[in-house]
Amino acid sequence: MTLTLRQTVSLCAALSLCGLLVVPTNFPQLSGDARITLVVFLLATCAWIGTPIDDTYVALGAGLALTVTGVTSAEALFGTLGDETIWLLICAFVLAAAVAATGLAGRAAAFLVGGARTVRQLFHLTTAALVTSAFAVPATSGRAALALPVFLALARALSDRTRLVVALALLFPTVILLSAVATLIGAGAHLITVSVLWETTGERIGFHEWLLLGLPLAVVSSHLAAEAVLLTTTRRGDRRGPVRIGVAEIQEHSEEPVTGRLTLKESRCLALLATVVALWCSEPLHGVSPAVVALIGAVVATAPSLGTVRLKDALATVPWSLLLFMAATMAMGVALSESGAAEWLISGLPGDETIPAWAFLAVVVAVSTAAHLVLQSRSARSSVLVPLVVASAMAAGVDPVAAALASTAAAGFCHTLPASAKPVTLFADIPGTPTYTPGDLLRLSAVLAPLSAALVLLFALVVWPLFGVAP
């Protein structure tokens, strides 16, 4: 196999740094377990960056290496699969499968988008619908797959206005990625962040805390992104003229009716989804874990007499590879904390009198925003960045929760290249439908990258302190 330049550089850098770490005289304060942990962590990072090996395979290999060498126990490795965040995501996918089986998504699209009369209204109503979908469908790739038929219906209705179709193709993945921060289940990276914070600092962020911090950012950034797409992709003439999207176009891509009275199964599923989301948001009032609430909802959604989907079919939609990836990276986070590697990283960083909080967060946001150019997997980015950000924040006297959230939110920007994120890849190549080019992505990124980074920094410094998360 011929190595590319990036793979060669990554391999050389990894081997060089690992060579420095394994020699006891270089860092005498490091224990043996800490050395092994840092070497494994470094090799896994370089494998994620510089090789085409599947991210989950790399993570499992790293977790296995830490277990075989005795840094962490087999119970710790396998126990991560029983973590409540893993169960939360499994049950959320089951609920999403129940929603998808009813046709509620088509009804929501017809209700929202059908009210548009101008191009700007169409874009912002579509944005609102995509933001709302973060509560019903976990993970950005699942939301992209669910939204694709809606886009095809819009593209058919606007087939004589090609530039608008291209702009809509760009709008869908852009908003899906930026609005994921609205909920804890919006991306697997969020659950990794929560796990790292819990293992490192003992602070647990629940569904409602994440909602308070993430939803306002998701709404503002998504609607600003809609304006950025209009600005960079369309001309003034494209935005003029009325827009009317009929129910027929939406119905063509939906097997269930999108108008009229709700069917019995749609009513049951809507009531169940509303109840689950309400219980998630009111966790401080009743004290029931979001994972338990999700499990109750999943059991009801797949019940023989009450449910809308069979359990077997719903479980087939669960991304088991992502769950294994999360479990393995959680084990890596535990090893970083328990081996002393994280403590060593903290001791080597400047103290709180050197770096102002705003400057520290600015660096975190900038690095996290640009990280997608190196690490395409959002979960892999959080697995690498969040432990380092949390350790650095603790050394710099910055609230690690604010730093971790800022890093995770900034990492939601991954629009520069078609391969930067799965939703971008999905909408970049749709047979028979005009879509965006790499040049369109670069033009949008030139505007959206600094805008998104500045907005995350603004929330971290001004808005989040109002909810008790001060840097």
BELUR-V195515 format. One record per residue. PHI is phi in whole degrees, -180 to 180 (NA if undefined). Layout:
PHI + PHI
This chain:
NA + -85 + -86 + -77 + -61 + -64 + -67 + -66 + -63 + -62 + -66 + -64 + -64 + -64 + -65 + -65 + -67 + -65 + -62 + -66 + -73 + -79 + -82 + -60 + -71 + -72 + -134 + -64 + -78 + -87 + -77 + -62 + -64 + -65 + -62 + -61 + -61 + -66 + -64 + -64 + -61 + -66 + -63 + -64 + -62 + -66 + -67 + -63 + -81 + -109 + -130 + -84 + -64 + -56 + -58 + -67 + -62 + -62 + -63 + -65 + -63 + -66 + -63 + -66 + -62 + -66 + -76 + -64 + -80 + 85 + -66 + -129 + -91 + -62 + -62 + -68 + -66 + -76 + -67 + -64 + -68 + -95 + -63 + -66 + -68 + -66 + -65 + -60 + -70 + -59 + -67 + -65 + -69 + -64 + -62 + -64 + -64 + -65 + -65 + -63 + -73 + -93 + 88 + -61 + -62 + -65 + -62 + -62 + -65 + -64 + -69 + -81 + -71 + -64 + -88 + -75 + -122 + -129 + -63 + -64 + -62 + -59 + -67 + -78 + -69 + -62 + -61 + -61 + -65 + -69 + -63 + -62 + -65 + -64 + -83 + -107 + -126 + -80 + 72 + -69 + -66 + -66 + -67 + -64 + -64 + -70 + -84 + -57 + -60 + -65 + -62 + -61 + -65 + -65 + -64 + -67 + -68 + -111 + -61 + -88 + -127 + -58 + -64 + -68 + -63 + -63 + -64 + -66 + -60 + -78 + -65 + -58 + -67 + -62 + -71 + -58 + -72 + -73 + -84 + -60 + -68 + -63 + -132 + -63 + -91 + -66 + -156 + -61 + -60 + -65 + -68 + -64 + -61 + -61 + -65 + -63 + -63 + -66 + -71 + -91 + -113 + 81 + -97 + -109 + -97 + -88 + -61 + -72 + -64 + -63 + -62 + -61 + -85 + -91 + -62 + -58 + -64 + -62 + -65 + -65 + -66 + -68 + -73 + -66 + -64 + -61 + -67 + -65 + -63 + -61 + -68 + -91 + -112 + -116 + -109 + -59 + -65 + -67 + -87 + -89 + 93 + -72 + -130 + -134 + -105 + -81 + -65 + -60 + -64 + -68 + -64 + -60 + -106 + -129 + -78 + -103 + -64 + -106 + -134 + 85 + -72 + -65 + -74 + -63 + -69 + -67 + -64 + -63 + -67 + -64 + -64 + -65 + -62 + -62 + -66 + -62 + -64 + -63 + -69 + -61 + -72 + -105 + -53 + -62 + -80 + -109 + 75 + -84 + -59 + -57 + -66 + -67 + -60 + -64 + -66 + -60 + -62 + -66 + -64 + -66 + -64 + -110 + -64 + -54 + -101 + -108 + -77 + -114 + -149 + -76 + -59 + -61 + -69 + -67 + -67 + -68 + -88 + -73 + -79 + -62 + -62 + -63 + -65 + -64 + -61 + -63 + -63 + -67 + -72 + -62 + -63 + -64 + -65 + -62 + -64 + -59 + -76 + -80 + -81 + 95 + -65 + -65 + -64 + -65 + -61 + -64 + -66 + -91 + -103 + -64 + -78 + -73 + -85 + -96 + -117 + -64 + -60 + -65 + -69 + -61 + -66 + -63 + -66 + -59 + -66 + -64 + -65 + -67 + -67 + -86 + -64 + -67 + -71 + -106 + -112 + -72 + -78 + -65 + -66 + -65 + -61 + -67 + -62 + -85 + -77 + -61 + -59 + -71 + -66 + -64 + -63 + -65 + -63 + -64 + -74 + -88 + 77 + -101 + -59 + -64 + -66 + -63 + -67 + -65 + -65 + -63 + -64 + -66 + -66 + -66 + -69 + -68 + -81 + -154 + -118 + -69 + -123 + -59 + -93 + -72 + -158 + -61 + -60 + -65 + -65 + -62 + -86 + -80 + -140 + -121 + -55 + 79 + -131 + -66 + -142 + -82 + -109 + -56 + -65 + -63 + -64 + -66 + -63 + -65 + -64 + -61 + -92 + -77 + -61 + -66 + -66 + -65 + -63 + -64 + -68 + -62 + -64 + -62 + -65 + -65 + -93 + -117 + -85 + -61 + -59 + -67 + -105 + 91 + -111 + -98 + -69
